[in-house]
Amino acid sequence: MSGLYARVARRPSRGHVRRVTPVPIERADGLVAEVYQQVERDFGMLAPPVSLHSPAPQVLAACWIVLRETLVAAGRVDRATREAVAAAVSTANSCPYCVEVHSATMAGLLRSTTDPAADARRVQVAQWARAGTDRAQARDAVPPVAAAEAVELLGVALVFHYLNRMVNVFLDPSPLPASLPSPMRGGVRRIFGALMARGARGDRPAGTAQQLLPAAPVAPDLAWSTGRPVLADALARGGAAIDTAGRRSVPAAVRELVTARLDDWDGRPPGISRAWVGEALRDLPAADHPAARLALLTAFASYQVDDQVVAGVRATGADDRALVELTAWASMAAARRVAAWVPLDPTSPATS
């Protein structure tokens, strides 16, 4: 994608973000400026799912590192198949923004190709990714690809379990203007997909974003990634930065509550009622209720976060950075838990 398109895309992309104010690219400095430069260079545009993190620079860097090394950087799996996983996970998480972006990108990448075998495998991969969102089904889900490829695809799934939650909280439901008439949406979506596909083509070398954050050990729940060392390193660095942000902006009692609920979670959405949230808050100090409400909804039903929930946290004195850090911690805690359900051994022989 051309530098001209990246520059033109900057302004409208800002309008997609709600509830926090991203750092404008012309005012970015330090770590934020460095991340923005890399995103435009390697992703083709300053994508709102990344820029929404900019009030918290370390979390911004974490988001970009893990997104780049799973979806963008060259690997064993083609980009269209990775986009299929992103779209499948986004569908499971009721994230219409990400479904639209990654379905359109995949369609743009595949528009000039006809390979029935590859198409069939892509469908199988998407089904495997969807199965991995249910704790019971994940145990029996066999990757339809070689083990090293499955590690890459599980990395994509983890990152989109994280991003879907952040996008549901902070972005509009669609990357296309809400005012766009329905008869025009199909054509605009095809043009959008073609532009996104242009940015998705070509190999980006792995590991070039790692220096944005300090090295960190691979946590036990991320051990499945060690068969792909650069990917494992990215997840370790990004995960450590978000853990640190959580300790800063999420009360300890709230972190303990969310972790305990994740221990018992089966992956299924809690339903349309939010009564379960009130029950979960019963034993917490009242002062922690606003943060706990936002963290619980972000982790388990991010599509139910509304302005009132965010306003409750704002009323406790939380600024944009605290909001991003709180939701990032809850999103990553849920994402890592779901990924850990998949019985993946990166050292095993090929499964296909």
N, C-alpha and C positions, 0 to 999 in steps of 0.2 A: 504494500500500500504506500502511496506516495507521501512524501513529507507534506505536500500541499493538503492532502486529505486529512492528515493528522491535525494540521493547524486549523482547518475549517471545522473539524469535529469537536474541537475543544469547547467552544461556546455552548452549543446545544447540549453537550453531555453534562454540563454543570446543572442544567435544569432538571435532570432526572433525579437528583439527590434531594432527599427530604429529611427533616429532623436534625441534621447537622449541616455545617457549612464547610465544604472542601476547601483546601488551600488553593487559590487561583494559581495557575501555572506561572503567570508572570510575577507572582510574589513568592514563589517557592524558593527556598534556599536550603543549604545543608543536605541532610539525608532525604528530605522530601523532594528536593530538586533532582538529586541523583536517581531516585526511584522513578520519578516522572520521565526523566530522559530515557531510562532503560525501557520503560513501558511503551513509550512512543516508538522507540527504535525496534523493539522485538515483537510487540503486539500490534503495532500499526497505528494505534490511537490511544489516547488517555482514557481507558475504559472506566466508566462510572463505578463498577463494582470494585475497582482498585482505588480510585481517587476518593471514594467515600471514607476510606481509612485515614486520610491525610491529617486529620486533627491529632492523631496519635502516631507520630513518625515511626517508632519501632514496630508497631503493629502493621503499618503500611508496608514497611520493608518485609515483614514476615509474610503478609499476604502475597506480595509480588514474588518472593523467592519460591514459595510452594506452588503458586500458580504457574510460574515460568517453567519450573523443573518437571512438572507433571503434564501440563497441556502444551506448552510452547516449545520447549527444547527438544532437539532431535533425540530419538530413541528407537527402540525396536518396533514400536507400534506406529502405524501411519496416523496422521492428524485427523482424518475423517473418522476413524474408529474411536479415537479419544473424544471427539466431539459427540459421537453417539453415546458414549458413557456419560458425558456431561449432561446431555439432554435427557437420558433415561433417569439419572439420579434427580435431576431438577423436576421431572414429572412426578416422581415419588414424593418429593418434598413440597409439592404444590407451589413451585416458584415460576410463575408464568414468564417473568422477565428472562430468566436464564433458559427456559425452554425455547422461547422465541429466538434468542440470540444464537444458541448453539445448534438448534435444528436448522436455522437459516444458513449458518456457516457450513454445516455438514452438507446441506443441499447444494450450496455454492461450490464446494470442493468436488462434489460428485457429478456435477451437471454434465461434464464432458466425458465421463467414464462409464463404461458398461462392463462389469465383471460380476456375473451372477454368483460365483463362488465367494468373492470378497463381500458381496452384499449379504449373502446368507450368514457368513461368519459374523458380520457386523450386527445382524439381528440377534444372533446367539449371545454375543458379548453384551448387548444392551439388556437382554433378558437376565443374564447372570448378574449384571450390575443392579437391576431392579430387585432380584431375589436377595441380594446382600443387604437390603434395607430392612429386612425382617429377620429377627434374631433366630427363629426356628428354621426358616428356609436357608439362611446363610450357612448353617452348619453342613447342609447337604449340597450346596451349590458348587458344582465342579467347573472350574474355569475352562472355556472352550478353546484356550490358547496355551502356548508353552508357559512354563512357570515364570521365566524372566519377563515375558510380556504381561502376565497376570499381575506381577508386582507393579509395573507401570500403570496398568489400568486401575488397580486398587488405589494407587496414588491419586489418579484423576478423581475417582469416586470420593475419596476422603476430602479433597479440596473442594469439591462441589457440595458435599454435605455441609461444609463450612460456609462457602460463599452463598449458597441458597438462603441460609438463615440471615446472613448480613444483608443480602439484597432485599429479602422480604421486609426487613425492618426499615431500611434506609432508601430504597429506590421505588420509583413508580412501577406499576405492574407491567409496563411494556416499554421497550426502547423506542417505539414509534410514537409520534404525537397522538395524544388522546383525541384531538380534534380531527384527525384524518378520517375521511368518510370510509365506511366499510367497503364499498366497491373498489376503492383504490388501495386497500391494505395489501392485497395479494401481490400486486405489481411492485409496490414499494418494498415489500418484504423480500421479493426476489432480487431487487437492486441492492438492498441492504446485505443480503446473503452473498451476493457477488463481490461487494466491497470487502466484507469480512473475510471471504475466502482468499482474496488477493493478499491480505495481510497474513493469512495462515499458511501460505505456500512458502517453500524454501526452508532450509535447515538452519536452526539457531544452535550454536554449540552449547552443550550442557555445562553448567557450573559457573557461568560468568556473573551471576548475581550474588553468589555466596558471601562475598566480602562485605556485603551491606550489613551483616550481623555477625557477632562473634560465634565461634564454634561451640557446639554443645554435644553432650553424649546422647546417643540414641536411647530413648526411654523404652522400657520393656514392652509397652503396648505397640510400639512402632518397629519391633524386631523383624516383622515380616518384610520390611523394606530393605534390609541389609544386603540382599542379593544384588541390589542396584546402589552402589555406594554413594554416587552423587545425589540420587534421589533421597536416600536415607539421611545424608548430611543436610539437605535442604529442609526436610521435615523436622529434623532435630533442632536446627537453628530457629526455624519459624515457630515451632512448638514451644521452645524455651522462651522466646520473646513474648509470646502471647501468655504463657504462664506467669511471667514476671508482671505483665500488664494486669493480669487478673488479681495478683496479690496486692497490687497498688489500688485498684479501683473496685474490687468486689469484696465486700465484707467476708471475713472468714466463715461466719455462720452460714452465709448464702452459698459460698463455695461448697461447704460440707453438705448442705441440703441438696444442691443440684447433683453432686457426685452420688449421694445416696439414692436419689431418684433414678439416676442413670444405671445404677447397679441392678435395679429391678425392672428396667424398661425392656419391652420386647420389640421396640421399633415402630409400633403402631401409633398413629396419631391419637390424641386423647379425645377427639370428638369436637362438636361445635360449642359445647358448653365450657365455660372457664371455671366451673365450680370447684374443680380439682385443685386449682391454684389457691383458692381460699383455704381449702383443707390443708394443703401443704404448708401454708404460712402460720398455721395455728400455734405452733410452739416457738416461733421466732419473736424476738423483740419487735415492737411496732416500728421502731426506727429503721429496721432492716426490710420492712415489707415492700417498699417501692422497688428497691434493687432486686429483691428476690422475685417479685412478680415479673419484672422485665427479664431477668436471667432465666427463669423457668419457662416463660413463654418463648423466648428466643431458642432455647434448647429443644423444646418438645412441640411447639406449635407456632413457629415464627410468623406465619401468615395471620395470626390473631393479635399481634402487637399493633396497638393503635396509638393515636396521639395522646390519649388520656394516660395510658401506661407510661409513655415517655415523659409526659408532663409531671407525673408523680415522682420520677427520679430527678427531674430538673428541680423540683421544689425542695429537694434535699441539698441542693448546691452543686449538683453534677454539671460540669461543662461538657463541650463536645468531646474532648479527649476522654473524659471518664465514661461517657456513653459508648464511645467506640470500644474502649478497653473492656467494659463490662460485657457488651454483646459479643465481642470477639472471643473472650474467654468462654462464655457459655456455648457459642457456636462451635469452637474447636473442641471443647470437652465432649459434646455430642458427636461430632464428626469422628473423632478418634475412637470413641466407643463403638460406633457402627463399624468402622473399618476393622476393629479388633475381633468382631464376630466372625469374619471370614477366615476359615482354616487354611491359611496360605503359607506354604513352606517355600521360601525363595531358593532353597538349595536343592529342591526335589527335581527329578528329571521332567522332561516335557510331558505335558498332559495331552498334547495333540500333535 
